[in-house]
Amino acid sequence: MADTDPKAAIRTQALELGFDAVGFTEADLGEQARENLHAYLARGHHGDMGWLADTAERREHPRALWDDARSVVVLGLNYGPAHNPLTVLELPDRGAISVYAQNRDYHDLVKKRLKRLARWMHETLGAQVKVFVDTAPVMEKPLAERAGVGWQGKHTNLVSRPLGSWLFLGEVFTDLDLEPDAPEGDHCGSCRRCLDVCPTNAFPAPYRLDATRCISYLTIEHKGHIPREFRAPMGNRIYGCDDCLAVCPWNKFAKPTDETALWGRVELRAPRLRDLVNLDDAGFRQVFSASPIKRLGRNRFVRNVLIAIGNSGQPALVPEVRARLDDNSALVRAMAVWALARLADARTVEQEARRRLAVEDDAEVRAEWRMELGEPV
């Protein structure tokens, strides 16, 4: 193996392990990525994600994670769907779940393959290695761009010329000095489809995301009550949002993933809102066992489902909504108020509000009722 090009050997091994993209870069982000991170945090566009600010120093300097790192092998795993993920948005009684979350948690699959590659690098090339997925403070997309795997499009997500928008990323840090690949250039041109399709106008400018307006952030990361201005634009999106990814023209080159573990579970491609809103904690855990959705918790998930129901235009779902007015979670009760006001007649809403305000002790829930009555909050 001494006469073998280590980069070529690593690339071959990675592809044999099932990765779809491989790139190499030095263990450094460059000044532009650091400036972008500081600007993002200064604008407050990270919202509730305080961990981004808390880990900023390690995030902007890869060697802060491991001082011996000299090179980074960036791996991509295709999770391209076999169907158009936006068709579910036309089914108001169903929930839209982001493609990446329709099966088991991808972190487990990616990390296992990273460890296998890292072990091979150690045993075959004598390399010291550490593996990372996006649970660690690693700026994966800038590293992937520097490694030639793709470029960060105007929606700030990574785009690959041969694979489109559907890539999971992972990294192997190593003490080997490997020649960097050429960075991938920007191929967005004048296209702005990803910016224009966003339901909540989460892009104040190309290449800039305000996460506090992003449906993925609101439905996954945000722990509190979702601001009213975003509820109607959410439509039936109950976990994440694929709009800006799905409309990218580069997806014409994308192929559905061959990895069966990443195929969407049939029951999660367009689940019935009626079934989801009735889940208790045990039922939620059972349905989403081994799913990334499980980390959300039942209350925040049902919060999202109730917003989708409120947007459904389906009065037949009023009984399910009314049942949630007695939910143990104030987060759930508040969104049940909003959903009821969108599906029931005005007299029903007023009667329910007067009755509930007499006994409700949560300030947020009381505020929701008062807003529906047109009273000062």
N, C-alpha and C positions, 0 to 999 in steps of 0.2 A: 504493500500500500504506500510505501515511501515515495514511489515514482508517480503516484496518482495525484492528479489535480484535486485538492481537497474540496474545492467549491463544486466541481463537477460530480464528485462522489457524494457529497451532501445532497445536491440537487436530485441525483438519481435515487438516492435512498428515500428522500422525502416524497417524491412522486410515487415510489413503490409502496410507501406507507399510506397512500391515499390522499395526500395533499394535492391541490390543484394549481397552486402558485407558489413559487419560491423566489426570494430575492435576498440580496446581501447588502449590508451597509455598515458603516462604522458605528460604534456605540456613542453617538452624539446626534443631537437633534438639529443643530444649526440655530443661528440667532433668530431667524424669522419665526420659527415655531415657538420659541420662548417668548418673543414679543407678542405673538398672537394669544398665547395663554394668559399673559399678564393683562392684556387689553380685555379679554373675555371676562376675566374675574373682576376687573375694575368696573366694567359696565354692569356687573351683577347679573349677567345672563346665565349664571349657573344656578340661580334660584336657591332651592332647599339643599342642593348638593354641596353641602359644606365640606365634604371630604375632598372635593376638587381643590379648594383653597388650602385645606389642611395639609395636603400632600404635594402642593405646587412645587416645592424645592426639589423633591425627589422626582417628580413627574418631568420637570424640564431638564434634568440631568440624568440620563440613563445610568451613568456610572455611580450615581448616588445610591442606586439599588445594589450595585456590586462593583466595587472599585477595580477588580481585575478584568472586567469586560473590555474587550477590544473590538469585537464585531457582533453584529446581530443578524441572525438568520430569521427572516420574516416569512411566515407561512400563511397561505390562504386556503380555505376550504369552502368550496362552492355549496351553497344551500338553495340554489335557484328553484323556484316552484314550477310545477308542471302545469299550473293554471294561472289565469290572470287574478292576482290577489285583490283587485279592485272591484270585481263583480259582486262580491258580498255586500258592498256598500249600497247596492240596489235592492237589498232584501231587508226591509225595515223591521221585521220581526226576528231578525237574526243578529248575532254579534260578530264584529270583525276583530279577529285576533291577528297580530303581526305574524308574518310567515315564520320568522325565526322561533316563535314560541309555540308552534302548533305540534311540537313533539317533545321529546326529552330535552333536558337542559344541555345545550351544545357545549358548555364548558367542560363537562366530563369527557365527551368524545375528543374534543380538541386537545385537552391536557394529556390524555392517555397517549395520543399519537406524538405529541411533543416530547413526552418522556421517553418514548421508544426511540425517537430520532436522537435525542440527547444522549441516551445510553449508548446507542451505536456510535455517535461521535466520540464519546469518551473511550469506549473499548477499541475502536478502530483507528482513530486519529490521535488518541491521547489527549483530547481536549477536556478542559474544565468547562462545565456548562451549568446554566440555570434556565428554567423555563418559566414563561409568563403568559397568562391570558388576561382578558380585560378586567379581572378583579384586582389586579395589581396596578400601582400607579405608573403605568406605561402609556405614553402617547403613541398609540399603535398606528393611527392613520398617517401622521407625519413620518414615522419610521418606514411604513410601507411605501410611501411616496418616494422617500430617499432611496429605498431598496429597489425601485422600479416595478413594484407589484401593481401600482395604479396611481391615480392622482385624486386629490380631494376636490370633488366637484363643487359647484356653486351652492349645493345643499350641505356642504362640509363632510359628506360621507365619501368613502373611497369608491372610485369607479375604475374598473379594469377593462381594457380594450377587448380581451377575449372572453371575459366572464361577466361583464356588466356590473350591476350593483350588489349582487348577492354573494358576499364573501365574509366568512368568519375569519378573524385574524388571531395569530398566536406568534410568539417569539421564542427563539433559543438564543440567549446571551452566551458568548463563549470568549475564552481568552486567546483563541486563535486570531492571528492577523490575516483576515481574508480580504481580498481586493473587493472594494465596493462595486456594485452594479451601478449603471447609469440611472439617475433619477428619472422617473416618468414625467413627461411634460403634461401641461394642461391641454385637454382636448374638448373642452366645453364650447369653445367658440362663442357665438352670439346666442346660443340656446339658453332659454330661461324657463323651460317647462317645469322644472322642480320648484322654482320660486313661485311661479304663478299658480300651481296646483294646491299649494298649502292652504288648508281650510282656515287657519288661524293667523295667517300672515306672520309666521315665525321668523322670516328672514328680512331683517331691516336693510340688508344689502347683500349682493352676491358674496358668497364665501363667508357669510357671517350669520350665525344662528343665535337667536334669543330663546334659550331653552324654556324660559318661563312661559312662552307662548306655544310651545311645541306639544302636540297631543301625546307623543311618546313620553315626554317628561310628565305631563299632567296626569296621565293614566297610570304611570309606573312609579316615578320618583316622588311626585308630590303627595305628601301625607295628609294634607288637610282638605278643606272644602274647595272644590274647583270653582274659580271665579265665574260668575254668571255669563260674562261676555264670551266664554269659550264653550259653554255647554251645548248650545245649538249647533255651532260649527263642528263639534265632535261627531255628530251623526250617530252611527251605531258602532263607532270604534271603541272597544272596551278594553283593549290591551295593545298599546303601541299604535303606530300608524306607518303604512308603507307607501303612502301616496308619492312622496318625492323620489323614492327609490324606483317605484314601478313605472313612472312615466319617462325615465331616462332613455333617450334614443339608443344608447350603447347597449341596452338590454337585447337588441335585435341579434347580438352575437352570443348572448347568454344561452346556456343549456340547463335543463332541469338536472338537479343533482342525482348522481347514481347511488348515493349513500342512503340506504333504506332507513337508517336511524334518523335521518333528517327529513324524511317524507312526512308531511302533515297528517296527523290523525284525522280520519274522516269526520269524527264527531266534533272536532275543533275547527274545521274549515268554515262552518257557518252554524254555530250552535244556537239553539232557540233561547231567546231572552227569557221566556217564561220559565224554562228549566233552571237557568243560571240564577235568576233573582231569588229563587226559593231555596238556594243552597244554605245550609247552616255550616258551622265551622268544620264539623266532621265530614260532611258531604263535600265541601270545597277541597279539603285535604285529600280526599279519596279521588275525586275527579282529576285533580292536578298534581297527583303524586309524581315526583321526579321531573316536574315541569318547572320552567323558570317562573311561571305565573304563581306558583305556590308561595314564593317569597313575598309576593304582594300582600298576602293575608286576605281573609274572607271579606272583611269590612270595606276595605278600599276597592276590592274587586266588585262587590255588590253596589258600591257607590257609582262605579263606572257603568254598570249594567242598568241602573235606574236612570241615568242620564240618557242612555241609548233608548230605553223604554219611553222616556219623555219625548224623545225625538221621533218615535215610531209612527205617531198618528194612529195608534191602535187602541181605541177605547176598551176593547175586550181585555186589555191587560190591567185595567183599573183595579180589579180585585187583588192582583198580586202586589200592586203598588200600595194599596190601603193596608195590606198585611204588614208591610215594612214600616208603616207609621208607628208601629208598636215595637220596632226592633230595639234590641239592647244597645245598639251602637248609634250615637248621636250623628255620626257621619252618614250612616245609612238613612236615618230618619229625615235628615235635612234634604237629601236628594230625593227621597220619597215625596216630600212636600212639593218640590219643583216638578217632579214627574206628574204628580196628581193634577197640578194646576194646568198642565199642558194637555191632559187627556180627558178630564172631567168637566162638567158644566160649571159655570160660575157659581150657581147657588150651592152645589155640592161642596165646592172648595170653600166658600164662605162659612157654611155650617160646620164643616170639619175644622176650619181654622179657629172659629170661636170656641169650639169644644176643646180643642187641643191646647190652645193658649192658656186655658184655665188650669192645666195640669203640667204642661211642659216646663222643665227646669233648666234646659240647656239653652244658652244665649244664642248660639248659632241657629238652632232649630227654630227658636222663637222669632229670630230675625227673618228667616225664610217665610214663616207664616205671615208676618207683618208686611213683608214686601208684596206677597200675593194679595193682601187686603188693601194695598196702597197706603199703608200707615207709615209714619216715620219710624226709622230703625234706630 
